[in-house]
């Protein structure tokens, strides 16, 4: 079942977020893996969960896939009040536990995200996200759902 996030989900959500971040790190160089792993401190957990609470305070923009033993996945859109950052709805994260991949759960989470995005008042009727070009599985998933290249992110250290 997919439902809006509730504060009682915090520990299970953090476990999924940690796996998401670790997976991002492992998809790159040793330095990237070390950087992602190093940020996952207790302080980061506290700050991230507080940010989640602020995001969902006015809008259910985080949806979880429930399981008997916790959560199997989540999709997190940025709240509508942030739509002008990208002039579109933003899929911040979508993650499914590895053992649940290939079951259709990611499709269901993405569909829930699309339903929510369509309800937002947006400058542009788009759902955007950032996908690591080396993450073939994610790129294939989003292409299968009719996402196409739209600009390119660049970054630099602060």
N, CA, C and O atoms as a GROMACS GRO file, in nm:
protein
  632
    1UNK      N    1   0.084  -0.118   0.000
    1UNK     CA    2   0.000   0.000   0.000
    1UNK      C    3   0.088   0.124   0.000
    1UNK      O    4   0.188   0.130   0.072
    2UNK      N    5   0.052   0.221  -0.079
    2UNK     CA    6   0.124   0.348  -0.083
    2UNK      C    7   0.035   0.452  -0.015
    2UNK      O    8  -0.083   0.466  -0.046
    3UNK      N    9   0.096   0.525   0.078
    3UNK     CA   10   0.023   0.625   0.155
    3UNK      C   11   0.116   0.740   0.187
    3UNK      O   12   0.238   0.727   0.173
    4UNK      N   13   0.060   0.853   0.231
    4UNK     CA   14   0.146   0.964   0.272
    4UNK      C   15   0.232   0.926   0.393
    4UNK      O   16   0.191   0.847   0.479
    5UNK      N   17   0.350   0.982   0.398
    5UNK     CA   18   0.442   0.966   0.510
    5UNK      C   19   0.377   1.018   0.638
    5UNK      O   20   0.304   1.117   0.637
    6UNK      N   21   0.406   0.950   0.748
    6UNK     CA   22   0.364   0.994   0.881
    6UNK      C   23   0.487   0.995   0.971
    6UNK      O   24   0.580   0.919   0.948
    7UNK      N   25   0.489   1.081   1.073
    7UNK     CA   26   0.606   1.089   1.161
    7UNK      C   27   0.648   0.954   1.221
    7UNK      O   28   0.766   0.934   1.248
    8UNK      N   29   0.555   0.863   1.241
    8UNK     CA   30   0.591   0.731   1.296
    8UNK      C   31   0.676   0.650   1.199
    8UNK      O   32   0.733   0.548   1.238
    9UNK      N   33   0.686   0.694   1.073
    9UNK     CA   34   0.767   0.626   0.971
    9UNK      C   35   0.913   0.669   0.974
    9UNK      O   36   0.994   0.617   0.896
   10UNK      N   37   0.948   0.762   1.060
   10UNK     CA   38   1.080   0.827   1.053
   10UNK      C   39   1.195   0.727   1.055
   10UNK      O   40   1.285   0.738   0.971
   11UNK      N   41   1.197   0.631   1.146
   11UNK     CA   42   1.310   0.537   1.153
   11UNK      C   43   1.320   0.451   1.027
   11UNK      O   44   1.429   0.430   0.974
   12UNK      N   45   1.205   0.401   0.980
   12UNK     CA   46   1.205   0.318   0.860
   12UNK      C   47   1.242   0.401   0.737
   12UNK      O   48   1.313   0.353   0.649
   13UNK      N   49   1.195   0.526   0.731
   13UNK     CA   50   1.230   0.613   0.620
   13UNK      C   51   1.379   0.641   0.621
   13UNK      O   52   1.443   0.639   0.516
   14UNK      N   53   1.435   0.666   0.737
   14UNK     CA   54   1.578   0.692   0.745
   14UNK      C   55   1.659   0.572   0.696
   14UNK      O   56   1.760   0.589   0.628
   15UNK      N   57   1.616   0.452   0.728
   15UNK     CA   58   1.686   0.332   0.681
   15UNK      C   59   1.686   0.328   0.528
   15UNK      O   60   1.788   0.294   0.467
   16UNK      N   61   1.573   0.363   0.466
   16UNK     CA   62   1.567   0.367   0.320
   16UNK      C   63   1.652   0.480   0.264
   16UNK      O   64   1.723   0.462   0.165
   17UNK      N   65   1.646   0.597   0.326
   17UNK     CA   66   1.726   0.712   0.282
   17UNK      C   67   1.875   0.678   0.288
   17UNK      O   68   1.951   0.712   0.198
   18UNK      N   69   1.914   0.612   0.394
   18UNK     CA   70   2.054   0.573   0.410
   18UNK      C   71   2.096   0.479   0.297
   18UNK      O   72   2.204   0.493   0.240
   19UNK      N   73   2.010   0.382   0.266
   19UNK     CA   74   2.039   0.288   0.157
   19UNK      C   75   2.044   0.362   0.022
   19UNK      O   76   2.128   0.333  -0.062
   20UNK      N   77   1.953   0.458   0.003
   20UNK     CA   78   1.952   0.539  -0.119
   20UNK      C   79   2.085   0.612  -0.134
   20UNK      O   80   2.147   0.607  -0.240
   21UNK      N   81   2.128   0.681  -0.030
   21UNK     CA   82   2.252   0.759  -0.034
   21UNK      C   83   2.374   0.669  -0.052
   21UNK      O   84   2.464   0.701  -0.129
   22UNK      N   85   2.377   0.557   0.018
   22UNK     CA   86   2.488   0.463   0.005
   22UNK      C   87   2.495   0.411  -0.138
   22UNK      O   88   2.604   0.399  -0.195
   23UNK      N   89   2.380   0.381  -0.197
   23UNK     CA   90   2.375   0.334  -0.335
   23UNK      C   91   2.427   0.439  -0.432
   23UNK      O   92   2.495   0.405  -0.529
   24UNK      N   93   2.394   0.566  -0.408
   24UNK     CA   94   2.446   0.674  -0.493
   24UNK      C   95   2.598   0.676  -0.486
   24UNK      O   96   2.666   0.690  -0.588
   25UNK      N   97   2.650   0.664  -0.366
   25UNK     CA   98   2.796   0.665  -0.349
   25UNK      C   99   2.862   0.547  -0.417
   25UNK      O  100   2.966   0.562  -0.480
   26UNK      N  101   2.803   0.429  -0.404
   26UNK     CA  102   2.861   0.309  -0.462
   26UNK      C  103   2.857   0.310  -0.614
   26UNK      O  104   2.929   0.233  -0.678
   27UNK      N  105   2.773   0.394  -0.672
   27UNK     CA  106   2.762   0.397  -0.818
   27UNK      C  107   2.876   0.477  -0.883
   27UNK      O  108   2.882   0.487  -1.006
   28UNK      N  109   2.965   0.532  -0.802
   28UNK     CA  110   3.072   0.614  -0.857
   28UNK      C  111   3.209   0.568  -0.810
   28UNK      O  112   3.231   0.450  -0.784
   29UNK      N  113   3.298   0.663  -0.801
   29UNK     CA  114   3.436   0.636  -0.762
   29UNK      C  115   3.446   0.608  -0.613
   29UNK      O  116   3.349   0.622  -0.539
   30UNK      N  117   3.563   0.568  -0.570
   30UNK     CA  118   3.588   0.544  -0.428
   30UNK      C  119   3.569   0.673  -0.348
   30UNK      O  120   3.519   0.671  -0.236
   31UNK      N  121   3.610   0.786  -0.409
   31UNK     CA  122   3.595   0.915  -0.342
   31UNK      C  123   3.447   0.949  -0.324
   31UNK      O  124   3.406   1.000  -0.220
   32UNK      N  125   3.368   0.922  -0.428
   32UNK     CA  126   3.225   0.950  -0.420
   32UNK      C  127   3.161   0.864  -0.311
   32UNK      O  128   3.081   0.913  -0.232
   33UNK      N  129   3.196   0.738  -0.308
   33UNK     CA  130   3.142   0.647  -0.206
   33UNK      C  131   3.179   0.696  -0.066
   33UNK      O  132   3.095   0.697   0.024
   34UNK      N  133   3.303   0.736  -0.048
   34UNK     CA  134   3.349   0.784   0.083
   34UNK      C  135   3.275   0.913   0.122
   34UNK      O  136   3.239   0.930   0.238
   35UNK      N  137   3.254   1.002   0.025
   35UNK     CA  138   3.184   1.129   0.054
   35UNK      C  139   3.040   1.104   0.096
   35UNK      O  140   2.993   1.163   0.193
   36UNK      N  141   2.970   1.016   0.025
   36UNK     CA  142   2.831   0.987   0.061
   36UNK      C  143   2.824   0.918   0.197
   36UNK      O  144   2.737   0.948   0.278
   37UNK      N  145   2.915   0.825   0.221
   37UNK     CA  146   2.915   0.754   0.348
   37UNK      C  147   2.946   0.847   0.464
   37UNK      O  148   2.886   0.837   0.571
   38UNK      N  149   3.040   0.938   0.443
   38UNK     CA  150   3.083   1.029   0.550
   38UNK      C  151   2.972   1.125   0.593
   38UNK      O  152   2.968   1.168   0.708
   39UNK      N  153   2.883   1.160   0.503
   39UNK     CA  154   2.778   1.256   0.540
   39UNK      C  155   2.666   1.193   0.621
   39UNK      O  156   2.590   1.266   0.684
   40UNK      N  157   2.654   1.062   0.622
   40UNK     CA  158   2.542   0.995   0.686
   40UNK      C  159   2.562   0.981   0.837
   40UNK      O  160   2.561   0.870   0.891
   41UNK      N  161   2.580   1.092   0.901
   41UNK     CA  162   2.604   1.097   1.046
   41UNK      C  163   2.471   1.108   1.120
   41UNK      O  164   2.366   1.127   1.059
   42UNK      N  165   2.478   1.095   1.251
   42UNK     CA  166   2.358   1.116   1.333
   42UNK      C  167   2.306   1.258   1.317
   42UNK      O  168   2.185   1.280   1.315
   43UNK      N  169   2.395   1.354   1.305
   43UNK     CA  170   2.356   1.495   1.287
   43UNK      C  171   2.284   1.514   1.154
   43UNK      O  172   2.183   1.584   1.147
   44UNK      N  173   2.335   1.450   1.048
   44UNK     CA  174   2.269   1.458   0.918
   44UNK      C  175   2.129   1.397   0.926
   44UNK      O  176   2.033   1.453   0.875
   45UNK      N  177   2.119   1.282   0.991
   45UNK     CA  178   1.989   1.216   1.008
   45UNK      C  179   1.890   1.310   1.076
   45UNK      O  180   1.777   1.326   1.031
   46UNK      N  181   1.933   1.371   1.184
   46UNK     CA  182   1.848   1.464   1.260
   46UNK      C  183   1.804   1.582   1.174
   46UNK      O  184   1.686   1.618   1.172
   47UNK      N  185   1.898   1.641   1.102
   47UNK     CA  186   1.867   1.756   1.017
   47UNK      C  187   1.777   1.717   0.901
   47UNK      O  188   1.684   1.790   0.866
   48UNK      N  189   1.804   1.600   0.840
   48UNK     CA  190   1.725   1.557   0.725
   48UNK      C  191   1.581   1.527   0.766
   48UNK      O  192   1.488   1.567   0.697
   49UNK      N  193   1.563   1.456   0.878
   49UNK     CA  194   1.427   1.426   0.924
   49UNK      C  195   1.351   1.553   0.964
   49UNK      O  196   1.230   1.561   0.946
   50UNK      N  197   1.422   1.651   1.019
   50UNK     CA  198   1.358   1.780   1.051
   50UNK      C  199   1.315   1.850   0.922
   50UNK      O  200   1.208   1.911   0.917
   51UNK      N  201   1.399   1.842   0.818
   51UNK     CA  202   1.365   1.901   0.689
   51UNK      C  203   1.243   1.830   0.629
   51UNK      O  204   1.153   1.895   0.576
   52UNK      N  205   1.239   1.697   0.639
   52UNK     CA  206   1.123   1.620   0.593
   52UNK      C  207   0.998   1.672   0.663
   52UNK      O  208   0.896   1.697   0.598
   53UNK      N  209   1.005   1.688   0.793
   53UNK     CA  210   0.889   1.737   0.869
   53UNK      C  211   0.844   1.874   0.818
   53UNK      O  212   0.724   1.900   0.807
   54UNK      N  213   0.939   1.962   0.788
   54UNK     CA  214   0.903   2.094   0.735
   54UNK      C  215   0.839   2.082   0.597
   54UNK      O  216   0.744   2.154   0.566
   55UNK      N  217   0.892   1.992   0.514
   55UNK     CA  218   0.836   1.975   0.378
   55UNK      C  219   0.693   1.924   0.382
   55UNK      O  220   0.609   1.970   0.304
   56UNK      N  221   0.664   1.832   0.472
   56UNK     CA  222   0.530   1.771   0.475
   56UNK      C  223   0.434   1.844   0.568
   56UNK      O  224   0.319   1.803   0.582
   57UNK      N  225   0.479   1.952   0.632
   57UNK     CA  226   0.393   2.024   0.727
   57UNK      C  227   0.267   2.078   0.660
   57UNK      O  228   0.159   2.073   0.719
   58UNK      N  229   0.280   2.129   0.538
   58UNK     CA  230   0.167   2.190   0.470
   58UNK      C  231   0.114   2.107   0.353
   58UNK      O  232   0.010   2.139   0.295
   59UNK      N  233   0.185   2.000   0.318
   59UNK     CA  234   0.149   1.926   0.197
   59UNK      C  235   0.202   1.783   0.208
   59UNK      O  236   0.317   1.762   0.247
   60UNK      N  237   0.120   1.687   0.175
   60UNK     CA  238   0.166   1.548   0.170
   60UNK      C  239   0.242   1.528   0.039
   60UNK      O  240   0.182   1.500  -0.064
   61UNK      N  241   0.374   1.544   0.045
   61UNK     CA  242   0.455   1.534  -0.076
   61UNK      C  243   0.555   1.418  -0.067
   61UNK      O  244   0.639   1.401  -0.156
   62UNK      N  245   0.545   1.340   0.038
   62UNK     CA  246   0.630   1.223   0.058
   62UNK      C  247   0.538   1.104   0.077
   62UNK      O  248   0.453   1.102   0.166
   63UNK      N  249   0.557   1.003  -0.008
   63UNK     CA  250   0.471   0.886  -0.004
   63UNK      C  251   0.555   0.762   0.020
   63UNK      O  252   0.665   0.749  -0.035
   64UNK      N  253   0.504   0.672   0.102
   64UNK     CA  254   0.578   0.552   0.139
   64UNK      C  255   0.501   0.428   0.096
   64UNK      O  256   0.378   0.426   0.094
   65UNK      N  257   0.577   0.324   0.062
   65UNK     CA  258   0.520   0.193   0.032
   65UNK      C  259   0.538   0.108   0.157
   65UNK      O  260   0.651   0.079   0.197
   66UNK      N  261   0.428   0.069   0.216
   66UNK     CA  262   0.434  -0.002   0.344
   66UNK      C  263   0.452  -0.152   0.324
   66UNK      O  264   0.414  -0.210   0.222
   67UNK      N  265   0.514  -0.212   0.424
   67UNK     CA  266   0.534  -0.357   0.429
   67UNK      C  267   0.508  -0.401   0.572
   67UNK      O  268   0.500  -0.318   0.663
   68UNK      N  269   0.494  -0.531   0.593
   68UNK     CA  270   0.469  -0.582   0.728
   68UNK      C  271   0.579  -0.543   0.825
   68UNK      O  272   0.554  -0.515   0.942
   69UNK      N  273   0.703  -0.542   0.776
   69UNK     CA  274   0.817  -0.516   0.863
   69UNK      C  275   0.872  -0.374   0.850
   69UNK      O  276   0.984  -0.348   0.892
   70UNK      N  277   0.796  -0.283   0.793
   70UNK     CA  278   0.843  -0.145   0.780
   70UNK      C  279   0.801  -0.084   0.648
   70UNK      O  280   0.683  -0.083   0.614
   71UNK      N  281   0.898  -0.033   0.573
   71UNK     CA  282   0.872   0.031   0.444
   71UNK      C  283   0.955  -0.036   0.336
   71UNK      O  284   1.069  -0.076   0.359
   72UNK      N  285   0.897  -0.047   0.217
   72UNK     CA  286   0.968  -0.106   0.103
   72UNK      C  287   1.020   0.001   0.008
   72UNK      O  288   1.106  -0.029  -0.076
   73UNK      N  289   0.971   0.124   0.019
   73UNK     CA  290   1.018   0.228  -0.070
   73UNK      C  291   0.948   0.359  -0.041
   73UNK      O  292   0.860   0.368   0.044
   74UNK      N  293   0.991   0.463  -0.114
   74UNK     CA  294   0.930   0.594  -0.098
   74UNK      C  295   0.954   0.678  -0.223
   74UNK      O  296   1.046   0.653  -0.301
   75UNK      N  297   0.869   0.777  -0.241
   75UNK     CA  298   0.892   0.881  -0.341
   75UNK      C  299   0.868   1.014  -0.272
   75UNK      O  300   0.774   1.030  -0.194
   76UNK      N  301   0.954   1.108  -0.301
   76UNK     CA  302   0.956   1.235  -0.232
   76UNK      C  303   0.960   1.346  -0.336
   76UNK      O  304   1.059   1.363  -0.406
   77UNK      N  305   0.851   1.422  -0.344
   77UNK     CA  306   0.847   1.539  -0.430
   77UNK      C  307   0.876   1.662  -0.347
   77UNK      O  308   0.842   1.666  -0.228
   78UNK      N  309   0.936   1.761  -0.407
   78UNK     CA  310   0.949   1.887  -0.334
   78UNK      C  311   0.810   1.948  -0.322
   78UNK      O  312   0.728   1.936  -0.413
   79UNK      N  313   0.783   2.015  -0.210
   79UNK     CA  314   0.651   2.075  -0.191
   79UNK      C  315   0.621   2.178  -0.300
   79UNK      O  316   0.711   2.239  -0.357
   80UNK      N  317   0.492   2.195  -0.328
   80UNK     CA  318   0.448   2.289  -0.432
   80UNK      C  319   0.503   2.429  -0.407
   80UNK      O  320   0.531   2.501  -0.503
   81UNK      N  321   0.519   2.469  -0.282
   81UNK     CA  322   0.567   2.605  -0.254
   81UNK      C  323   0.709   2.627  -0.308
   81UNK      O  324   0.755   2.741  -0.314
   82UNK      N  325   0.778   2.519  -0.348
   82UNK     CA  326   0.912   2.530  -0.405
   82UNK      C  327   0.913   2.512  -0.557
   82UNK      O  328   1.019   2.499  -0.618
   83UNK      N  329   0.795   2.512  -0.620
   83UNK     CA  330   0.784   2.484  -0.763
   83UNK      C  331   0.861   2.584  -0.850
   83UNK      O  332   0.904   2.549  -0.960
   84UNK      N  333   0.879   2.705  -0.802
   84UNK     CA  334   0.948   2.804  -0.885
   84UNK      C  335   1.099   2.785  -0.885
   84UNK      O  336   1.168   2.853  -0.961
   85UNK      N  337   1.151   2.696  -0.804
   85UNK     CA  338   1.295   2.668  -0.808
   85UNK      C  339   1.331   2.610  -0.943
   85UNK      O  340   1.430   2.651  -1.004
   86UNK      N  341   1.254   2.515  -0.991
   86UNK     CA  342   1.278   2.451  -1.121
   86UNK      C  343   1.168   2.486  -1.221
   86UNK      O  344   1.172   2.438  -1.334
   87UNK      N  345   1.070   2.568  -1.183
   87UNK     CA  346   0.953   2.599  -1.266
   87UNK      C  347   0.875   2.474  -1.303
   87UNK      O  348   0.809   2.469  -1.407
   88UNK      N  349   0.882   2.374  -1.217
   88UNK     CA  350   0.816   2.246  -1.244
   88UNK      C  351   0.803   2.170  -1.112
   88UNK      O  352   0.857   2.211  -1.009
   89UNK      N  353   0.731   2.060  -1.117
   89UNK     CA  354   0.732   1.969  -1.002
   89UNK      C  355   0.866   1.897  -1.002
   89UNK      O  356   0.922   1.868  -1.108
   90UNK      N  357   0.918   1.868  -0.884
   90UNK     CA  358   1.049   1.805  -0.873
   90UNK      C  359   1.037   1.675  -0.795
   90UNK      O  360   0.992   1.673  -0.681
   91UNK      N  361   1.077   1.566  -0.860
   91UNK     CA  362   1.087   1.438  -0.791
   91UNK      C  363   1.224   1.436  -0.726
   91UNK      O  364   1.326   1.412  -0.791
   92UNK      N  365   1.224   1.462  -0.597
   92UNK     CA  366   1.349   1.472  -0.523
   92UNK      C  367   1.416   1.335  -0.512
   92UNK      O  368   1.536   1.322  -0.536
   93UNK      N  369   1.340   1.233  -0.476
   93UNK     CA  370   1.395   1.098  -0.461
   93UNK      C  371   1.286   0.996  -0.483
   93UNK      O  372   1.170   1.017  -0.447
   94UNK      N  373   1.323   0.884  -0.543
   94UNK     CA  374   1.239   0.766  -0.551
   94UNK      C  375   1.331   0.649  -0.522
   94UNK      O  376   1.434   0.631  -0.588
   95UNK      N  377   1.294   0.569  -0.424
   95UNK     CA  378   1.380   0.457  -0.385
   95UNK      C  379   1.295   0.337  -0.348
   95UNK      O  380   1.192   0.350  -0.282
   96UNK      N  381   1.340   0.219  -0.392
   96UNK     CA  382   1.277   0.093  -0.359
   96UNK      C  383   1.387  -0.002  -0.312
   96UNK      O  384   1.494  -0.010  -0.373
   97UNK      N  385   1.361  -0.073  -0.203
   97UNK     CA  386   1.459  -0.170  -0.153
   97UNK      C  387   1.496  -0.267  -0.265
   97UNK      O  388   1.409  -0.307  -0.344
   98UNK      N  389   1.623  -0.306  -0.274
   98UNK     CA  390   1.667  -0.395  -0.383
   98UNK      C  391   1.583  -0.521  -0.397
   98UNK      O  392   1.556  -0.564  -0.509
   99UNK      N  393   1.541  -0.580  -0.287
   99UNK     CA  394   1.464  -0.704  -0.296
   99UNK      C  395   1.322  -0.682  -0.349
   99UNK      O  396   1.252  -0.778  -0.381
  100UNK      N  397   1.279  -0.557  -0.359
  100UNK     CA  398   1.146  -0.526  -0.412
  100UNK      C  399   1.152  -0.473  -0.555
  100UNK      O  400   1.049  -0.444  -0.615
  101UNK      N  401   1.271  -0.461  -0.610
  101UNK     CA  402   1.284  -0.411  -0.747
  101UNK      C  403   1.235  -0.518  -0.845
  101UNK      O  404   1.252  -0.638  -0.822
  102UNK      N  405   1.176  -0.472  -0.952
  102UNK     CA  406   1.122  -0.564  -1.052
  102UNK      C  407   0.983  -0.614  -1.019
  102UNK      O  408   0.930  -0.700  -1.090
  103UNK      N  409   0.922  -0.563  -0.912
  103UNK     CA  410   0.790  -0.608  -0.870
  103UNK      C  411   0.678  -0.513  -0.915
  103UNK      O  412   0.560  -0.543  -0.898
  104UNK      N  413   0.716  -0.399  -0.972
  104UNK     CA  414   0.617  -0.297  -1.009
  104UNK      C  415   0.600  -0.190  -0.902
  104UNK      O  416   0.527  -0.093  -0.923
  105UNK      N  417   0.666  -0.207  -0.788
  105UNK     CA  418   0.652  -0.109  -0.680
  105UNK      C  419   0.704   0.028  -0.722
  105UNK      O  420   0.642   0.129  -0.691
  106UNK      N  421   0.817   0.033  -0.790
  106UNK     CA  422   0.870   0.162  -0.835
  106UNK      C  423   0.772   0.228  -0.932
  106UNK      O  424   0.755   0.350  -0.928
  107UNK      N  425   0.709   0.150  -1.018
  107UNK     CA  426   0.608   0.204  -1.110
  107UNK      C  427   0.492   0.265  -1.031
  107UNK      O  428   0.445   0.374  -1.064
  108UNK      N  429   0.448   0.195  -0.928
  108UNK     CA  430   0.338   0.245  -0.845
  108UNK      C  431   0.376   0.373  -0.772
  108UNK      O  432   0.296   0.466  -0.764
  109UNK      N  433   0.499   0.378  -0.720
  109UNK     CA  434   0.544   0.500  -0.652
  109UNK      C  435   0.553   0.617  -0.750
  109UNK      O  436   0.513   0.729  -0.718
  110UNK      N  437   0.605   0.590  -0.868
  110UNK     CA  438   0.615   0.697  -0.967
  110UNK      C  439   0.476   0.744  -1.008
  110UNK      O  440   0.454   0.864  -1.023
  111UNK      N  441   0.383   0.654  -1.024
  111UNK     CA  442   0.246   0.694  -1.059
  111UNK      C  443   0.186   0.782  -0.949
  111UNK      O  444   0.117   0.879  -0.978
  112UNK      N  445   0.213   0.747  -0.822
  112UNK     CA  446   0.164   0.830  -0.712
  112UNK      C  447   0.227   0.968  -0.716
  112UNK      O  448   0.161   1.068  -0.689
  113UNK      N  449   0.356   0.974  -0.751
  113UNK     CA  450   0.424   1.102  -0.764
  113UNK      C  451   0.363   1.185  -0.877
  113UNK      O  452   0.345   1.306  -0.863
  114UNK      N  453   0.331   1.120  -0.988
  114UNK     CA  454   0.271   1.191  -1.101
  114UNK      C  455   0.133   1.246  -1.065
  114UNK      O  456   0.099   1.358  -1.101
  115UNK      N  457   0.055   1.167  -0.994
  115UNK     CA  458  -0.078   1.213  -0.950
  115UNK      C  459  -0.061   1.338  -0.865
  115UNK      O  460  -0.132   1.437  -0.883
  116UNK      N  461   0.032   1.334  -0.772
  116UNK     CA  462   0.054   1.449  -0.684
  116UNK      C  463   0.104   1.570  -0.764
  116UNK      O  464   0.058   1.682  -0.742
  117UNK      N  465   0.198   1.547  -0.855
  117UNK     CA  466   0.253   1.657  -0.935
  117UNK      C  467   0.145   1.723  -1.019
  117UNK      O  468   0.144   1.845  -1.035
  118UNK      N  469   0.054   1.644  -1.072
  118UNK     CA  470  -0.055   1.700  -1.155
  118UNK      C  471  -0.148   1.788  -1.072
  118UNK      O  472  -0.216   1.873  -1.128
  119UNK      N  473  -0.151   1.768  -0.943
  119UNK     CA  474  -0.235   1.848  -0.854
  119UNK      C  475  -0.169   1.981  -0.817
  119UNK      O  476  -0.235   2.071  -0.765
  120UNK      N  477  -0.040   1.994  -0.844
  120UNK     CA  478   0.032   2.116  -0.809
  120UNK      C  479   0.005   2.225  -0.912
  120UNK      O  480  -0.022   2.197  -1.028
  121UNK      N  481   0.011   2.351  -0.867
  121UNK     CA  482  -0.001   2.466  -0.955
  121UNK      C  483   0.140   2.504  -0.997
  121UNK      O  484   0.215   2.564  -0.919
  122UNK      N  485   0.178   2.469  -1.120
  122UNK     CA  486   0.317   2.480  -1.165
  122UNK      C  487   0.334   2.582  -1.277
  122UNK      O  488   0.244   2.601  -1.358
  123UNK      N  489   0.450   2.649  -1.282
  123UNK     CA  490   0.480   2.736  -1.396
  123UNK      C  491   0.488   2.655  -1.527
  123UNK      O  492   0.441   2.701  -1.630
  124UNK      N  493   0.548   2.537  -1.522
  124UNK     CA  494   0.558   2.448  -1.637
  124UNK      C  495   0.502   2.312  -1.597
  124UNK      O  496   0.529   2.262  -1.488
  125UNK      N  497   0.425   2.253  -1.684
  125UNK     CA  498   0.365   2.122  -1.654
  125UNK      C  499   0.466   2.011  -1.681
  125UNK      O  500   0.455   1.938  -1.780
  126UNK      N  501   0.562   1.999  -1.593
  126UNK     CA  502   0.667   1.899  -1.605
  126UNK      C  503   0.699   1.842  -1.468
  126UNK      O  504   0.678   1.906  -1.364
  127UNK      N  505   0.749   1.720  -1.470
  127UNK     CA  506   0.808   1.660  -1.351
  127UNK      C  507   0.954   1.639  -1.386
  127UNK      O  508   0.986   1.568  -1.481
  128UNK      N  509   1.042   1.700  -1.309
  128UNK     CA  510   1.186   1.690  -1.336
  128UNK      C  511   1.255   1.616  -1.222
  128UNK      O  512   1.206   1.612  -1.109
  129UNK      N  513   1.370   1.560  -1.253
  129UNK     CA  514   1.452   1.493  -1.153
  129UNK      C  515   1.594   1.485  -1.203
  129UNK      O  516   1.621   1.507  -1.322
  130UNK      N  517   1.683   1.456  -1.114
  130UNK     CA  518   1.825   1.441  -1.145
  130UNK      C  519   1.858   1.292  -1.141
  130UNK      O  520   1.834   1.225  -1.041
  131UNK      N  521   1.913   1.240  -1.251
  131UNK     CA  522   1.952   1.100  -1.257
  131UNK      C  523   2.099   1.094  -1.295
  131UNK      O  524   2.141   1.155  -1.393
  132UNK      N  525   2.176   1.021  -1.217
  132UNK     CA  526   2.318   1.002  -1.247
  132UNK      C  527   2.331   0.930  -1.381
  132UNK      O  528   2.273   0.823  -1.401
  133UNK      N  529   2.407   0.990  -1.473
  133UNK     CA  530   2.418   0.931  -1.607
  133UNK      C  531   2.478   0.791  -1.606
  133UNK      O  532   2.460   0.716  -1.702
  134UNK      N  533   2.548   0.754  -1.499
  134UNK     CA  534   2.605   0.620  -1.488
  134UNK      C  535   2.508   0.518  -1.428
  134UNK      O  536   2.540   0.400  -1.423
  135UNK      N  537   2.393   0.563  -1.384
  135UNK     CA  538   2.295   0.472  -1.324
  135UNK      C  539   2.201   0.421  -1.433
  135UNK      O  540   2.091   0.473  -1.454
  136UNK      N  541   2.247   0.318  -1.502
  136UNK     CA  542   2.173   0.264  -1.616
  136UNK      C  543   2.034   0.215  -1.577
  136UNK      O  544   1.938   0.236  -1.652
  137UNK      N  545   2.023   0.151  -1.462
  137UNK     CA  546   1.893   0.100  -1.419
  137UNK      C  547   1.791   0.213  -1.402
  137UNK      O  548   1.678   0.203  -1.448
  138UNK      N  549   1.833   0.320  -1.334
  138UNK     CA  550   1.743   0.434  -1.313
  138UNK      C  551   1.711   0.502  -1.445
  138UNK      O  552   1.595   0.536  -1.471
  139UNK      N  553   1.812   0.524  -1.528
  139UNK     CA  554   1.787   0.590  -1.657
  139UNK      C  555   1.688   0.510  -1.741
  139UNK      O  556   1.598   0.568  -1.802
  140UNK      N  557   1.705   0.378  -1.745
  140UNK     CA  558   1.614   0.292  -1.821
  140UNK      C  559   1.472   0.301  -1.764
  140UNK      O  560   1.375   0.308  -1.840
  141UNK      N  561   1.461   0.300  -1.632
  141UNK     CA  562   1.330   0.311  -1.567
  141UNK      C  563   1.259   0.440  -1.609
  141UNK      O  564   1.143   0.436  -1.649
  142UNK      N  565   1.329   0.553  -1.598
  142UNK     CA  566   1.265   0.680  -1.630
  142UNK      C  567   1.236   0.694  -1.779
  142UNK      O  568   1.134   0.752  -1.816
  143UNK      N  569   1.323   0.642  -1.864
  143UNK     CA  570   1.296   0.645  -2.008
  143UNK      C  571   1.172   0.562  -2.040
  143UNK      O  572   1.092   0.600  -2.125
  144UNK      N  573   1.155   0.449  -1.973
  144UNK     CA  574   1.037   0.365  -1.993
  144UNK      C  575   0.909   0.440  -1.955
  144UNK      O  576   0.801   0.410  -2.006
  145UNK      N  577   0.923   0.536  -1.865
  145UNK     CA  578   0.809   0.618  -1.822
  145UNK      C  579   0.804   0.752  -1.895
  145UNK      O  580   0.746   0.848  -1.845
  146UNK      N  581   0.864   0.757  -2.013
  146UNK     CA  582   0.856   0.872  -2.104
  146UNK      C  583   0.929   0.997  -2.055
  146UNK      O  584   0.896   1.107  -2.100
  147UNK      N  585   1.024   0.984  -1.966
  147UNK     CA  586   1.109   1.097  -1.931
  147UNK      C  587   1.212   1.112  -2.043
  147UNK      O  588   1.256   1.014  -2.102
  148UNK      N  589   1.249   1.235  -2.071
  148UNK     CA  590   1.352   1.259  -2.171
  148UNK      C  591   1.448   1.365  -2.119
  148UNK      O  592   1.419   1.439  -2.025
  149UNK      N  593   1.563   1.370  -2.183
  149UNK     CA  594   1.667   1.465  -2.143
  149UNK      C  595   1.613   1.607  -2.157
  149UNK      O  596   1.552   1.643  -2.258
  150UNK      N  597   1.635   1.688  -2.053
  150UNK     CA  598   1.587   1.826  -2.053
  150UNK      C  599   1.688   1.908  -1.975
  150UNK      O  600   1.674   1.926  -1.854
  151UNK      N  601   1.787   1.957  -2.043
  151UNK     CA  602   1.893   2.031  -1.977
  151UNK      C  603   1.995   1.938  -1.916
  151UNK      O  604   1.989   1.816  -1.934
  152UNK      N  605   2.087   1.995  -1.845
  152UNK     CA  606   2.189   1.914  -1.779
  152UNK      C  607   2.237   1.988  -1.656
  152UNK      O  608   2.261   2.109  -1.659
  153UNK      N  609   2.250   1.914  -1.547
  153UNK     CA  610   2.300   1.972  -1.424
  153UNK      C  611   2.452   1.978  -1.427
  153UNK      O  612   2.518   1.888  -1.479
  154UNK      N  613   2.505   2.081  -1.373
  154UNK     CA  614   2.648   2.091  -1.350
  154UNK      C  615   2.666   2.127  -1.202
  154UNK      O  616   2.576   2.182  -1.140
  155UNK      N  617   2.780   2.096  -1.148
  155UNK     CA  618   2.803   2.124  -1.006
  155UNK      C  619   2.949   2.158  -0.982
  155UNK      O  620   3.036   2.127  -1.064
  156UNK      N  621   2.973   2.222  -0.870
  156UNK     CA  622   3.110   2.248  -0.826
  156UNK      C  623   3.111   2.251  -0.675
  156UNK      O  624   3.008   2.272  -0.611
  157UNK      N  625   3.224   2.230  -0.620
  157UNK     CA  626   3.236   2.234  -0.474
  157UNK      C  627   3.222   2.376  -0.424
  157UNK      O  628   3.258   2.471  -0.495
  158UNK      N  629   3.170   2.392  -0.302
  158UNK     CA  630   3.157   2.526  -0.243
  158UNK      C  631   3.287   2.568  -0.175
  158UNK      O  632   3.295   2.678  -0.120
   0.00000   0.00000   0.00000
